[in-house]
Amino acid sequence: MLHKTRGIVIRTVKYGDTSVIVSVFTELFGLQSYIVNGVRSQKPKAARGNLLQPGNILDLVVYHNEIKNLQRISEFKLGYIYTSLHFSVAKNTVALYLIELLQKCLKQPEQQLELYYFTENTLQLLDVSTMAVTANLPLYFTLKLGEHLGFRLNGRFSEYSPYLDLQEGTFSYLPPHHPYHLDPESSSLTDQLFQCSEVQHLAGISMNKERRRRLLYAYLDFFRLHLPDFTEMHSPPILHEILDA
């Protein structure tokens, strides 16, 4: 049966001589794998394979069978045309970080509408954002992704709760007796990031590149504490080098 759905390309791998298997985070069915034939040949229509780059947002017509692990795509086209993301090394690197993080976290082929819309919206806002927003976007997305996955932060930073306990996901008066916590300055910045209601407001949160780097690795530790099968990521060192952040 054919279905129309939006989808975000997560990963594309070569299959055979002319085909690819593409992992797509879809609006209707969550994470799905599709085989796409004839997109790596010399024929003119094979150029459409360029649309299957990680991070691209697609309009899809797909065949879907619940008992199959590998589905097929009937039609696909760009659902959103980036104006700057593919031409900006910094924005493209941020997008690849977001996609890699999603890939590490999405395991089951189940519909997750709120997470899908949040991810698509974030990628579109990244495309039109200033560099001040771009630099903080990986931190914001990481915190909010954790919330969508079920381990949100509880409480608020204050003089009475200046330490963020990453193991418990709560702000506390005293530092906990384990290493997974943030100092008061990092805890305050984290609270500001998490409370942002509009991505554009990220531009108003100022920090130096070393603080930003330490925060991102702390947030990834937060994921490891709550997702036992969360594995090492490759994009953060590249991200920090490209953003000088």
N, C-alpha and C positions, 0 to 999 in steps of 0.2 A: 504494500500500500504506500502511496506517495504522500509526503507531508512537506509543507513549507515551514522553514524555521530559520532563525538567525543563528550565526555561529562564529566563534572566535578560534582561529587556527592556533593550536598549541604546539604541534610538532609534525614535521613531514620527513619521512624516510623513503629512500629509493626501494622499489620492489620490481624485480625483473629488469628487463631492458628499457621499458618505456613507461612504467607505472610508478605510482607512489602510494604509500599508506599514510593517511593524514589523520592525526588526532585533533578533534574539534570539540570545544566546549559549546554545546548547543543550547539554545533557549528551551526547546521542548524536551530533550532527552538527556541533558547533562553531557558528560564526557563520552564521546563515541569515536570509534575508529572506522574510517572509510577507505576503500580501495578506489583509486581514480586511475583509469587506464589512459594511455596514449598522450600523457602530458610531458613526456621526456623524449619524444621523437623529433625529427627534423621538420615535421609537417607544421604548417602555419598555426593550426589550432592548438598545437602543443604549447605555444607561448602562454596560453591561459594558466599553465602550471605556475607562472610567476605570481598568480593571485593567492597561491597556497603558502605564502610566507607566514611564519609565526607572528601573531599579533594582528593579522588582517581580520577585519570584520566582514563576514560574507552573508549574502542572502542565498539560501540553499533550498533545493527541492531534493529530498532524500527518500530512499526506500528504507523502511524500518521494520525489522523483525526481532521481537523480544528475545527469541531463543538463539540469535546469532551474535557472535562477538565482532564480526567484521561486516559492516554495512556497505551500501553503494550510494553514490551521489548521482542523481539524474541531471541536475543543472546547478551551476554556481556562478555567482557574480559578486563584485564588491558591494557590500551593504553600506559602507562608509568609505569615502575617499580621503585619505590623509592629505593635509596641505603642507605639513612641515615635518612630520615624524620620520619619514623615510629619508629626509634630506638633512636632518640634524643628528649628528653622531651622539650627542648627549641624550636627546629624546629617544632615539632608537635603542640605546643601551638601557635606559630606564624601562622601556617597553619589554625588552628581552628579559630583564630581571622579573618584572611582573608575571610574564608568561612562564618563566622557569619556576617561580614560586607556586603558581597555580598547578603546574605539572606535578610538583612534589606533593601537593595536597589533595588533588582530585583523584580519587581512586575508584569510586563506584559510578556506574552509568545511571545516575538518577537525576531527575529534574531539580534544579536549584535556582529558581527564578530570581530571587532577590540578589543572589551572588552573581548571576549572569548579568543582570541589569547594572549592578554596581561596577562590574569589571568593564563592560562595554562603555559605560559612561566615563569611567576613569581614563580609558584609553583615548576617548574623544577629547576629554579635557586636557590630557597631556599634549595632544596634537596642537592645541591652541594656547597653551600656557606659556607664561614667561619663565625665564631661567630660575628665578627665585622660587617659583612654584615647583618647577621640575626637580630641583635639588632635594626638596622635602617630600616629594610624592612617594618615593619608595618606602619611607618611614610610615607615612599615613596609610598607604595601601596595605602594608604588612599588618599594622594594628587592626585595621578594619576587616581584613581577611580573617584574622583570628576570631573576631566577633562573629562573623558569618559562619565560621566553623564550630562555634559553640564555646570558645574560651575567651570571653570578653573581659575587659578590665572592670573591676568593681571599686566603687568609692571615688574620691577626688583627692588631688593633692592639696594640702594645707599645712599650716604650721603644726597642726596636731597629727598630721599623717604625711610626713615628708619623704617616706621611703616606699618605693614600689617593689613589692615582693612578687617576683615573676613566677615563682613556683605556685603561689596561691592566687595570683592575679589580683591582689588587693593592695591598697595603700595602708601603711601602718605607721605607728608613732615611733617605734624603735626598729633598727635594722634586724632582719631575721638571722638565725644562726646557721645560715648556709650562704654560698656565694652568689646565688641567683637573685640579686636585687640591685636596684639602681640608687645612686646617691641622690641627694635632694635636688640638685640642678637638673639632672637627667630625668628625675621623676616629674619635676615641674614641666619640662619640655614635652614629656610623653603625654601628660594630662592635656596640655595645650593642643597637641597634634590630634589626640583622640576626640577632643571636644569640637574640632573644626566641623562646622555644618556645611561649609562650602569649600571646595578645593582651592578656590582663589585666595582664601584666607591664609593658606599655607605660606604665602609670601611674607606675611607679617611675623612669622616665627623665625627668629634669627639665632643661628648657632655657627660655630666654626666647623671646619671640615673634620677635625679629629673627633669632636663631640658627635657629629652626624655618623661617622664611621662606627664609633663605639656603640651608639644606640642601635644601629642596624644589626650588628652582631648580637647584641643583647636580645633584640626582638626575635632573631632566629633561634637563640637559645630558648626563648619562651615557647617557640613552636616545637622544639625538640622535647621539651618537658611535657607537652600536651599531645604530641603526635609521635608515638614510639617508633614508627617506621619512617620518620622524617630523615632524609639523607642529606649529605653535604651538597651545598650549592656551588656552582662554578662562576656565576655572574657577579657576586659582590666585589671581588678584587678589581675586576674590570670596571665596574660601576664607579668605584671610588677614584680610580685613576682617570677615567674620562670626565667625571664631574669635578675632579679635584676636590672631592667632598668626602 
